[in-house]
Amino acid sequence: MSKRSFNILAVCTAIMVAAAFWAIQQEWSRWGASEHGTKLFPELAESLDDIARVRILHRNTQITVERTPKGWTVAESDGYPANTKAIQELLYALSETRRLEPKTHDPGKYAKLQVGDPTQPESEAKQVDVFDKAGHNLASLILGKENLLLQAIGEGGAYVRLPGQKQSWLVSGNLVAGTELKDWLDNPIFDIPRQRIARAVITHPNGDRIVVSASGKGDGSFVVEGMAADEKLVSEYYPTDIGRALEKFEVHQVRKRGDVDFRPDATVKGEHHTGDGLTLAFDLATIAGKDWIRFNSAEGQSATASAEGKKLMDRIGGWAFQIPEFESIHIKKTRSQVIEKAKPQS
């Protein structure tokens, strides 16, 4: 893009943002002072310390985040720690959100704003309920789609409706309420960058074993150990996929360790060794179509690595984690899925 074209694009963008802001200001001026700018939950800001439970409803899913003496936890994940930042941001946004414009009160038009019944199978709406220690409701709203104009000017805004009321509203604030457990779990549970990994060993129940090690190129790539002269990689990326498997390790569900059955005849065992002396050992099994992982040890060859390993196991050792297929698929690969016989040269 030429400098002239870039400048023209920048000017056009600025004009569009200014026009959007002007349009919203014009709307604000005609909405009237009686409702415009009033808080949706005027008493919530004074009750933030009293909040004990937040519930998200969406279709047939319920997610409950509870405050405990140890911090926020996710009830549907056996009390595993929650994403504290996400819950704090949601509660703050709820306490500050303000009415901007009344929208439709016709149930037939709710779907356009995504503020219909959140429990319906095809609904895009979600309901957020906030309770205190005694179980009293402090705030409830049906959260619909974001307003793109308000997002564009950095104000933040969404369409909402209070349960039991027909009137919907455009409100201010960055109201974010994920509808999957992974959105509320303390993710990632850890992050061990590929640059730290020196070697990884994957062993399958039938004895199949594949070992990868850092290539030494300084680019975070890995190679397969023990390849024969007549063997080649199915994909040059597969060894690196195994080596980087513990990066930004995200989980989708959590259960207490003893509640997930890892059958020995169906469990893949893995070890990842870092170059600074930490070895993380784990089991991986597919159970009822879902991939689950548990971490057995995190041993260190130095005081620093040992301290890191203990801290890690104190946090994750008592749990089993369901992980997405895009993470597990690399750990589950057998040697024959990574290496194949090279075609003879003619």
Order of alpha helices (4+ residues) and beta strands (2+ residues): alpha-beta-beta-beta-beta-alpha-beta-alpha-beta-beta-alpha-beta-beta-beta-beta-beta-beta-alpha-beta-beta-beta-beta-alpha-beta-alpha-alpha-beta
